[in-house]
Amino acid sequence: MPVEAELAPMSKHILLIGGNSGMGMASAMKLKGEGHQLSAAVRSPERLNQLGIPTQPFDAAGPAELDLPDHLDGLIYFPGSISLKPFHRLSEQDFLNDLQINLLGAAKAIQAALPALKRSESASIVLFSTVAVAQGMAFHASIAAAKGAVEGLARSLAAELAPKIRVNVIAPSLTDTPLASPLLGSEDKQQAAAKRHPLNLVGDAEDIAQMISFLMSDASKFMSGQILRPDGGLSSVRIF
């Protein structure tokens, strides 16, 4: 057998929750290019359908029941929100909306997919947090609270679902995606955002796609319950 064939990654069946733009679209293209079988549950399916990825409706603000295959090797939950307000202006509904989209939607999707994931020899779940959980930031109270809950959920599930299902979290800093466009809508905003990071960069969706690929692969088989931080050094480095 050729060496290339021996080293080729095994195709996995991966469910994308969301993923129709930004980090999700970059990850879908990366995983599909690696030969994985993808399906998706999304609110706007057009771009994923153009890649030949079958889709079904899903709205994180009020998730419907999912129609899932019998076997899944991975689940990635992309829906998120950026709700930046002074604390005194945050309503109870603001907190509830962020919790619904980021935490409760993820929990419901994982519960629905769990029977299929348990049929895999080694499955991987990836959730998303934010640098604002580890690094206190003004105006981030609602989203940081919701994403902190996501990190707690992930660690609990990593313990409960071991050894066959790994659960990890990616906690990026500001990344150049449509969701972040109000914060990066001009060259001045982009330069100012980059200067807040020790590496003098803003995140790129392709970098997140590379990390997703790793976490879906058997190269990460000894990793679970981890919070990965592609944040330009913001959560751990100070340059004076």
Backbone bond lengths (Angstrom), bond angles and torsions (degrees), N, CA, C in turn:
res aa  C-N    CA-C-N  psi(-1)  N-CA   C-N-CA  omega(-1)  CA-C   N-CA-C  phi
1 M - - - 1.459 - - 1.515 109.23 -
2 P 1.343 119.69 135.13 1.457 121.39 178.32 1.520 111.11 -60.10
3 V 1.348 114.78 147.09 1.456 119.86 179.78 1.515 110.95 -58.20
4 E 1.363 116.31 -38.90 1.457 119.73 -178.95 1.514 111.63 -58.60
5 A 1.325 116.53 -40.67 1.456 120.17 -179.73 1.520 110.99 -67.33
6 E 1.363 116.78 -36.60 1.446 120.21 -179.49 1.530 111.09 -66.22
7 L 1.334 116.11 -33.65 1.451 120.47 -175.76 1.525 113.56 -91.64
8 A 1.337 117.28 -7.52 1.463 119.88 -177.45 1.524 110.30 -64.16
9 P 1.333 118.34 135.06 1.464 120.06 -179.81 1.517 111.34 -66.43
10 M 1.325 115.57 146.10 1.454 120.24 178.39 1.521 109.04 -74.26
11 S 1.335 115.87 135.87 1.456 120.30 178.84 1.521 110.16 -67.34
12 K 1.325 115.75 135.30 1.457 121.75 179.98 1.528 109.20 -119.78
13 H 1.320 116.39 155.31 1.469 121.50 173.88 1.520 107.43 -98.19
14 I 1.327 115.63 116.35 1.462 122.01 -172.76 1.523 109.53 -122.20
15 L 1.321 115.42 132.67 1.462 121.83 177.80 1.521 109.49 -99.97
16 L 1.334 115.49 124.59 1.456 121.53 174.16 1.522 108.49 -97.85
17 I 1.320 116.79 126.28 1.457 121.17 170.74 1.527 105.97 -101.33
18 G 1.316 117.26 115.39 1.456 120.34 -167.55 1.520 108.70 77.11
19 G 1.319 115.95 -156.52 1.466 118.33 175.10 1.506 114.81 101.16
20 N 1.335 118.08 18.37 1.458 119.46 -176.86 1.533 112.95 -89.05
21 S 1.343 117.83 1.05 1.465 120.12 177.18 1.520 108.60 -159.99
22 G 1.333 116.17 173.44 1.456 121.44 172.84 1.510 114.40 55.11
23 M 1.337 116.05 -130.86 1.460 121.27 -177.90 1.520 111.40 -61.53
24 G 1.333 116.58 -35.33 1.459 119.98 179.89 1.512 112.44 -65.42
25 M 1.329 117.19 -45.54 1.451 120.26 -179.77 1.522 111.12 -66.73
26 A 1.334 117.30 -41.46 1.467 120.39 177.64 1.529 110.40 -61.37
27 S 1.322 116.61 -39.81 1.465 120.67 179.29 1.524 111.39 -69.51
28 A 1.331 117.12 -40.74 1.458 120.51 178.13 1.522 111.07 -60.02
29 M 1.314 116.55 -44.51 1.460 120.61 179.70 1.527 110.85 -65.01
30 K 1.326 116.99 -41.30 1.464 121.46 179.26 1.525 110.75 -63.56
31 L 1.330 117.56 -49.67 1.461 121.04 -177.20 1.520 111.69 -66.80
32 K 1.332 117.15 -39.84 1.457 120.25 178.56 1.529 110.34 -64.67
33 G 1.330 115.63 -39.53 1.457 119.76 177.61 1.514 113.16 -64.08
34 E 1.319 116.82 -25.37 1.464 121.25 177.72 1.528 111.96 -83.72
35 G 1.329 117.15 -2.87 1.453 120.51 175.79 1.510 115.68 94.32
36 H 1.336 117.47 10.78 1.462 119.54 179.22 1.524 111.11 -78.69
37 Q 1.312 115.80 152.36 1.460 122.28 175.28 1.527 108.12 -88.31
38 L 1.314 116.74 121.39 1.452 121.02 -176.28 1.521 111.31 -115.60
39 S 1.310 115.40 146.25 1.461 122.50 165.90 1.521 106.17 -137.26
40 A 1.325 116.16 160.00 1.453 118.94 -173.15 1.515 111.51 -143.21
41 A 1.327 114.85 149.78 1.463 122.69 171.80 1.524 106.16 -121.44
42 V 1.321 116.16 110.89 1.468 120.60 -169.58 1.519 111.25 -141.04
43 R 1.327 113.93 162.50 1.461 120.18 176.63 1.529 110.62 -83.28
44 S 1.343 117.34 -37.05 1.475 122.45 -179.22 1.524 108.21 -124.36
45 P 1.330 119.11 100.03 1.460 121.94 -168.77 1.524 115.94 -86.65
46 E 1.333 119.08 -8.30 1.465 120.54 -165.25 1.528 113.20 -56.26
47 R 1.322 118.32 -48.67 1.472 120.26 -174.78 1.524 111.51 -67.56
48 L 1.322 117.32 -38.63 1.460 119.69 177.75 1.524 111.04 -68.60
49 N 1.332 117.12 -37.97 1.465 120.00 176.23 1.517 111.30 -60.79
50 Q 1.328 117.56 -35.78 1.459 120.99 178.14 1.526 112.30 -63.79
51 L 1.330 116.32 -24.68 1.467 120.79 175.67 1.523 111.89 -85.69
52 G 1.333 116.72 -0.30 1.456 120.42 -178.33 1.514 113.76 81.47
53 I 1.333 117.12 20.14 1.461 121.46 -179.81 1.524 108.94 -95.45
54 P 1.320 118.57 120.75 1.472 120.25 178.89 1.529 110.83 -67.32
55 T 1.319 116.08 142.11 1.457 120.84 -175.75 1.525 111.45 -131.31
56 Q 1.317 114.90 163.99 1.454 123.07 170.98 1.517 107.56 -143.71
57 P 1.328 118.42 159.52 1.464 120.67 -175.49 1.530 112.29 -68.22
58 F 1.339 114.34 143.05 1.464 120.77 174.37 1.519 108.12 -157.54
59 D 1.311 117.02 131.67 1.456 122.64 176.30 1.522 107.15 -128.69
60 A 1.324 116.59 114.42 1.462 120.44 -175.89 1.516 112.42 -62.27
61 A 1.336 117.34 -23.62 1.461 120.19 179.58 1.524 112.34 -76.43
62 G 1.321 117.03 -14.56 1.463 121.21 177.99 1.500 109.26 -164.24
63 P 1.343 117.46 66.76 1.464 121.16 -170.30 1.519 113.96 -56.83
64 A 1.327 116.16 136.18 1.458 122.60 173.72 1.526 109.16 -89.23
65 E 1.308 116.13 172.29 1.459 120.07 175.80 1.521 109.53 -66.82
66 L 1.332 116.06 142.54 1.455 121.51 -178.68 1.522 110.60 -100.37
67 D 1.327 115.82 141.15 1.457 122.84 174.19 1.522 107.18 -100.59
68 L 1.332 117.23 104.52 1.457 121.33 -168.87 1.518 112.02 -115.88
69 P 1.338 116.43 155.26 1.464 119.68 176.35 1.526 110.84 -71.03
70 D 1.322 115.40 170.88 1.462 120.10 -179.51 1.518 112.39 -72.62
71 H 1.355 115.83 -23.89 1.466 119.87 -173.24 1.524 109.45 -134.20
72 L 1.329 116.70 130.11 1.458 122.79 173.88 1.522 109.39 -134.57
73 D 1.327 116.00 142.76 1.461 121.43 175.69 1.523 112.53 -104.90
74 G 1.323 116.66 -12.37 1.452 118.06 -178.60 1.510 112.28 -161.40
75 L 1.323 115.26 153.39 1.460 122.72 174.50 1.523 108.10 -140.11
76 I 1.326 116.10 132.08 1.462 121.71 177.68 1.524 107.39 -125.33
77 Y 1.326 115.75 125.61 1.463 120.42 -178.09 1.527 109.08 -106.42
78 F 1.350 116.21 108.19 1.460 121.49 -175.07 1.528 116.28 -95.22
79 P 1.336 121.15 -26.28 1.461 118.95 -174.05 1.524 112.74 -54.52
80 G 1.325 115.36 139.26 1.457 120.41 179.77 1.511 110.44 -157.35
81 S 1.311 115.55 178.79 1.460 121.08 -178.98 1.515 108.89 -146.75
82 I 1.309 115.43 155.60 1.466 121.62 172.69 1.522 106.79 -128.02
83 S 1.317 115.80 96.59 1.461 121.77 -177.79 1.523 107.98 -112.30
84 L 1.310 117.17 97.16 1.460 121.50 -175.70 1.527 109.31 -108.17
85 K 1.333 115.40 110.52 1.461 121.91 179.35 1.518 109.11 -144.83
86 P 1.340 117.78 152.50 1.469 118.77 168.55 1.528 109.59 -58.18
87 F 1.308 116.01 145.36 1.462 120.04 -175.15 1.527 112.14 -55.83
88 H 1.348 117.36 -39.78 1.462 119.35 -176.00 1.523 112.97 -68.02
89 R 1.347 116.46 -14.92 1.461 119.85 178.67 1.526 112.84 -97.31
90 L 1.303 118.05 -4.41 1.464 120.61 -179.74 1.525 109.82 -77.81
91 S 1.321 115.22 130.13 1.460 120.56 176.96 1.523 109.93 -94.91
92 E 1.316 115.44 166.49 1.464 119.36 173.81 1.522 110.43 -57.96
93 Q 1.336 116.60 -36.79 1.462 120.19 -179.88 1.520 111.17 -65.55
94 D 1.336 118.39 -35.34 1.466 120.91 176.25 1.524 110.53 -59.12
95 F 1.329 115.94 -47.15 1.463 119.84 178.62 1.528 110.89 -62.95
96 L 1.322 117.04 -42.97 1.458 120.58 -179.22 1.520 111.61 -64.74
97 N 1.334 117.32 -39.51 1.467 120.44 179.18 1.519 110.95 -62.80
98 D 1.331 117.21 -45.47 1.464 119.65 179.70 1.519 111.48 -65.70
99 L 1.314 117.66 -38.78 1.462 120.25 176.96 1.529 111.30 -64.85
100 Q 1.327 117.15 -40.80 1.460 120.55 -179.56 1.525 111.22 -63.04
101 I 1.321 116.35 -49.01 1.470 120.11 -175.74 1.521 111.53 -69.20
102 N 1.317 117.46 -44.66 1.461 120.72 -170.48 1.523 114.36 -90.10
103 L 1.338 116.54 -37.70 1.471 120.24 -175.54 1.513 112.99 -103.87
104 L 1.333 117.69 -58.68 1.459 120.15 -172.34 1.516 111.97 -68.06
105 G 1.340 117.57 -37.40 1.460 119.76 175.74 1.518 111.66 -61.35
106 A 1.340 115.88 -40.73 1.468 120.04 178.24 1.517 111.01 -65.40
107 A 1.328 116.26 -44.35 1.466 119.59 -179.16 1.525 111.17 -60.64
108 K 1.339 116.84 -43.36 1.462 119.77 -178.93 1.523 111.38 -66.60
109 A 1.341 117.21 -40.02 1.463 120.53 178.95 1.526 110.76 -64.19
110 I 1.322 117.02 -42.14 1.469 120.09 -179.79 1.526 110.40 -66.55
111 Q 1.328 117.03 -42.25 1.471 118.99 178.02 1.520 111.40 -59.48
112 A 1.333 116.89 -41.05 1.459 120.44 179.89 1.529 111.53 -66.22
113 A 1.342 116.17 -36.84 1.475 120.15 -175.09 1.519 113.12 -87.24
114 L 1.321 117.58 -10.91 1.462 119.98 -171.48 1.530 114.23 -57.50
115 P 1.340 120.33 -44.04 1.470 117.91 178.46 1.519 112.93 -58.35
116 A 1.339 116.97 -40.16 1.469 120.25 179.55 1.525 111.42 -70.05
117 L 1.330 117.76 -38.22 1.462 121.22 179.01 1.528 111.39 -66.85
118 K 1.321 116.92 -34.12 1.462 120.20 -179.32 1.521 112.35 -68.47
119 R 1.329 117.48 -17.39 1.468 120.86 178.59 1.523 111.83 -83.11
120 S 1.327 117.77 -6.99 1.459 121.44 177.21 1.525 109.55 -83.92
121 E 1.325 115.75 149.25 1.463 119.78 175.53 1.526 111.23 -70.15
122 S 1.327 116.61 -30.90 1.452 120.98 -179.92 1.527 108.30 -156.05
123 A 1.320 117.07 99.26 1.463 121.52 -175.86 1.524 110.33 -103.63
124 S 1.333 115.14 159.70 1.455 121.36 -177.69 1.523 110.16 -135.35
125 I 1.329 116.46 131.06 1.453 123.61 173.09 1.521 108.40 -113.34
126 V 1.325 116.77 133.83 1.468 121.27 177.08 1.526 109.04 -124.68
127 L 1.321 115.70 127.50 1.449 122.97 175.89 1.534 109.03 -116.44
128 F 1.330 116.31 169.31 1.459 120.53 -178.31 1.521 111.23 -121.84
129 S 1.323 114.90 136.31 1.454 122.66 173.48 1.533 107.82 -120.49
130 T 1.321 117.36 -151.86 1.453 122.50 -179.48 1.523 109.60 -150.36
131 V 1.315 116.12 153.20 1.464 121.47 175.79 1.523 111.02 -59.17
132 A 1.334 117.68 -23.28 1.463 121.59 -176.85 1.523 113.18 -68.51
133 V 1.332 118.47 -11.20 1.461 120.09 174.34 1.524 110.05 -76.58
134 A 1.331 116.97 -45.38 1.464 121.48 -179.03 1.518 112.55 -81.47
135 Q 1.316 117.13 -29.24 1.472 123.12 -177.27 1.521 108.41 -117.94
136 G 1.328 117.67 105.05 1.453 119.79 -178.35 1.518 112.34 -56.00
137 M 1.321 116.31 130.54 1.459 121.53 -178.19 1.517 109.83 -133.91
138 A 1.311 115.93 135.60 1.448 120.42 177.32 1.523 110.70 -61.36
139 F 1.318 116.25 146.62 1.471 124.62 175.75 1.525 113.62 72.65
140 H 1.329 118.06 7.43 1.470 122.14 -178.07 1.526 112.63 -107.54
141 A 1.324 119.30 15.80 1.469 120.52 -170.77 1.523 112.69 -57.27
142 S 1.331 117.38 -45.58 1.467 119.92 -175.03 1.524 111.66 -70.61
143 I 1.316 117.09 -49.75 1.462 119.16 -177.02 1.528 111.17 -70.44
144 A 1.345 117.48 -35.62 1.462 119.26 177.96 1.525 111.04 -66.17
145 A 1.325 116.61 -37.56 1.464 119.84 177.13 1.528 110.77 -63.32
146 A 1.332 116.78 -43.91 1.466 120.49 -179.44 1.520 111.46 -66.37
147 K 1.325 116.40 -43.84 1.462 119.37 -178.76 1.531 111.54 -71.83
148 G 1.339 117.03 -31.72 1.460 118.78 172.80 1.520 111.07 -60.44
149 A 1.324 115.97 -38.05 1.463 120.14 175.93 1.530 111.10 -64.85
150 V 1.333 117.03 -36.74 1.468 120.76 177.06 1.536 110.21 -62.13
151 E 1.321 116.85 -42.46 1.470 119.53 178.74 1.526 110.68 -63.28
152 G 1.331 117.03 -40.42 1.460 119.83 176.80 1.516 112.03 -64.05
153 L 1.332 116.63 -41.86 1.459 120.98 176.58 1.527 110.79 -59.34
154 A 1.327 116.44 -45.23 1.460 120.42 -176.72 1.525 111.83 -62.72
155 R 1.319 117.16 -43.86 1.466 119.53 -179.28 1.528 110.71 -66.25
156 S 1.325 116.71 -39.80 1.463 119.77 178.09 1.522 111.28 -63.05
157 L 1.346 115.91 -45.44 1.458 119.43 -179.84 1.524 111.67 -67.77
158 A 1.333 117.00 -34.41 1.470 119.47 178.19 1.522 110.33 -59.52
159 A 1.333 116.73 -37.42 1.464 120.46 177.18 1.524 111.40 -73.38
160 E 1.323 116.14 -44.58 1.460 120.53 -173.83 1.524 112.68 -71.11
161 L 1.335 117.15 -34.31 1.467 120.81 -173.52 1.527 113.34 -96.67
162 A 1.322 118.22 -5.34 1.463 120.53 175.42 1.534 109.04 -64.47
163 P 1.340 118.96 149.74 1.464 125.75 9.14 1.531 115.21 -97.61
164 K 1.325 118.88 -4.38 1.463 119.57 -171.09 1.522 114.15 -87.23
165 I 1.330 117.80 -20.59 1.468 120.14 -177.37 1.525 109.03 -123.51
166 R 1.318 115.73 122.47 1.464 121.73 176.95 1.532 108.98 -93.05
167 V 1.321 116.23 145.14 1.467 121.18 178.45 1.524 108.13 -133.20
168 N 1.328 116.58 120.08 1.452 121.69 -179.82 1.528 110.07 -134.78
169 V 1.318 115.51 163.08 1.455 122.52 -176.17 1.521 109.81 -127.47
170 I 1.319 116.07 138.62 1.460 121.98 170.90 1.526 107.06 -105.36
171 A 1.339 116.20 125.63 1.468 121.97 -177.03 1.529 109.32 -120.67
172 P 1.334 117.31 80.10 1.463 119.71 -176.13 1.524 112.74 -80.04
173 S 1.316 114.31 163.76 1.451 120.56 165.16 1.527 107.55 -88.10
174 L 1.312 116.57 -169.93 1.463 121.70 -177.24 1.528 110.38 -52.92
175 T 1.332 115.45 125.40 1.458 122.15 -176.93 1.522 109.15 -123.80
176 D 1.312 116.21 140.88 1.462 122.18 -174.84 1.528 109.81 -74.07
177 T 1.316 115.38 90.45 1.465 123.03 179.79 1.530 108.49 -137.59
178 P 1.341 117.92 166.39 1.468 119.09 176.53 1.517 113.68 -56.59
179 L 1.349 118.15 -34.82 1.460 120.99 179.49 1.529 111.41 -61.68
180 A 1.335 116.02 -33.47 1.465 120.70 -177.69 1.525 112.98 -94.87
181 S 1.320 117.75 5.39 1.467 120.27 -174.61 1.528 113.94 -57.72
182 P 1.346 120.87 -35.00 1.471 118.21 177.39 1.530 113.24 -62.02
183 L 1.342 116.65 -24.13 1.461 120.76 -178.59 1.521 112.46 -93.36
184 L 1.334 117.16 -10.11 1.465 121.57 -176.00 1.521 111.06 -132.36
185 G 1.313 116.70 28.98 1.458 121.55 -170.39 1.510 115.80 -78.22
186 S 1.328 118.70 -2.52 1.461 121.19 178.02 1.521 109.01 -144.66
187 E 1.323 115.57 164.82 1.463 119.29 179.92 1.522 110.90 -64.08
188 D 1.335 117.18 -36.88 1.461 120.13 178.09 1.521 111.41 -63.16
189 K 1.343 117.07 -42.19 1.462 120.69 178.50 1.527 110.85 -64.76
190 Q 1.333 116.91 -39.99 1.459 120.78 179.69 1.522 111.12 -64.37
191 Q 1.329 116.63 -43.22 1.460 120.15 179.70 1.523 111.41 -66.64
192 A 1.324 116.77 -40.66 1.464 120.24 178.61 1.528 110.91 -64.53
193 A 1.330 116.28 -41.35 1.467 120.28 179.03 1.525 110.84 -64.81
194 A 1.329 116.97 -42.21 1.458 120.30 179.63 1.528 111.23 -61.76
195 K 1.326 117.32 -39.72 1.466 121.32 -177.00 1.515 112.59 -67.70
196 R 1.323 117.74 -18.07 1.466 119.81 177.24 1.523 112.15 -76.86
197 H 1.318 117.26 -10.27 1.463 121.39 -177.94 1.531 110.24 -105.70
198 P 1.332 119.10 138.82 1.452 120.99 178.42 1.529 113.76 -55.26
199 L 1.330 117.72 -31.96 1.470 119.91 179.53 1.522 112.42 -85.90
200 N 1.337 116.74 1.10 1.470 121.63 176.46 1.526 111.58 56.92
201 L 1.329 115.31 41.60 1.457 121.81 -179.70 1.515 109.92 -138.85
202 V 1.332 115.24 157.58 1.453 122.75 166.55 1.529 107.06 -104.33
203 G 1.322 117.16 146.46 1.454 120.59 -178.03 1.517 113.14 -61.44
204 D 1.323 115.43 154.58 1.455 123.08 -179.25 1.526 108.76 -122.67
205 A 1.315 116.58 137.55 1.468 120.50 -178.16 1.521 112.39 -59.97
206 E 1.334 117.30 -31.41 1.462 120.43 -179.85 1.531 111.14 -64.99
207 D 1.340 116.51 -34.93 1.463 119.47 177.59 1.519 110.81 -64.12
208 I 1.324 116.66 -40.13 1.459 120.47 178.11 1.526 110.40 -66.19
209 A 1.328 116.94 -38.25 1.465 120.75 178.35 1.524 110.97 -61.38
210 Q 1.327 116.94 -38.80 1.465 120.23 177.05 1.530 110.79 -62.50
211 M 1.324 116.24 -41.03 1.461 120.53 179.48 1.524 110.97 -67.59
212 I 1.333 116.86 -40.00 1.468 121.19 175.61 1.524 109.99 -59.18
213 S 1.318 116.91 -46.10 1.460 121.20 179.58 1.525 111.08 -56.75
214 F 1.321 116.24 -43.95 1.465 121.03 178.36 1.525 111.40 -62.22
215 L 1.329 117.21 -45.89 1.457 120.77 -176.24 1.528 112.54 -70.47
216 M 1.324 117.12 -25.57 1.457 120.64 175.41 1.523 112.47 -80.42
217 S 1.315 116.82 -17.69 1.463 121.22 -173.80 1.521 111.43 -91.37
218 D 1.337 115.15 166.83 1.455 120.30 176.50 1.520 112.30 -71.69
219 A 1.333 117.90 -8.20 1.459 120.44 175.25 1.519 111.70 -64.74
220 S 1.339 116.74 -20.18 1.474 120.93 179.22 1.525 111.76 -104.78
221 K 1.332 117.57 21.72 1.462 120.89 -173.13 1.533 113.65 -65.49
222 F 1.348 118.02 -15.57 1.461 121.38 -179.72 1.533 110.79 -105.93
223 M 1.331 116.98 22.35 1.462 121.48 -175.50 1.520 110.03 -128.81
224 S 1.332 116.26 122.90 1.456 120.78 175.31 1.519 108.97 -155.98
225 G 1.336 115.38 151.41 1.452 120.39 -179.81 1.517 113.83 72.78
226 Q 1.336 116.94 19.51 1.456 121.16 -175.06 1.529 111.76 -101.45
227 I 1.334 115.62 149.20 1.457 123.21 172.95 1.518 106.96 -108.88
228 L 1.309 117.23 106.77 1.460 121.60 -179.92 1.524 108.74 -89.35
229 R 1.326 116.96 138.58 1.459 120.91 -168.57 1.536 112.74 -124.37
230 P 1.332 117.96 78.57 1.469 119.96 171.53 1.531 109.16 -79.82
231 D 1.333 116.08 81.51 1.460 120.48 -170.07 1.525 113.20 -130.22
232 G 1.329 116.76 22.04 1.456 119.86 178.45 1.504 114.50 63.46
233 G 1.335 116.92 19.60 1.456 122.21 -179.09 1.519 114.46 85.08
234 L 1.328 117.51 2.72 1.461 121.25 -171.06 1.513 113.44 -62.41
235 S 1.338 117.81 -35.91 1.464 120.04 -175.44 1.511 113.41 -81.99
236 S 1.347 118.87 -12.53 1.457 119.10 -172.00 1.524 115.48 -136.96
237 V 1.326 118.11 -9.00 1.454 120.65 -173.05 1.518 110.49 -122.28
238 R 1.312 117.01 137.70 1.459 123.05 172.83 1.517 109.25 -123.88
239 I 1.329 116.63 128.94 1.463 121.03 177.03 1.526 107.84 -114.24
240 F 1.325 116.90 116.88 1.469 120.91 -177.25 1.523 110.32 -106.80
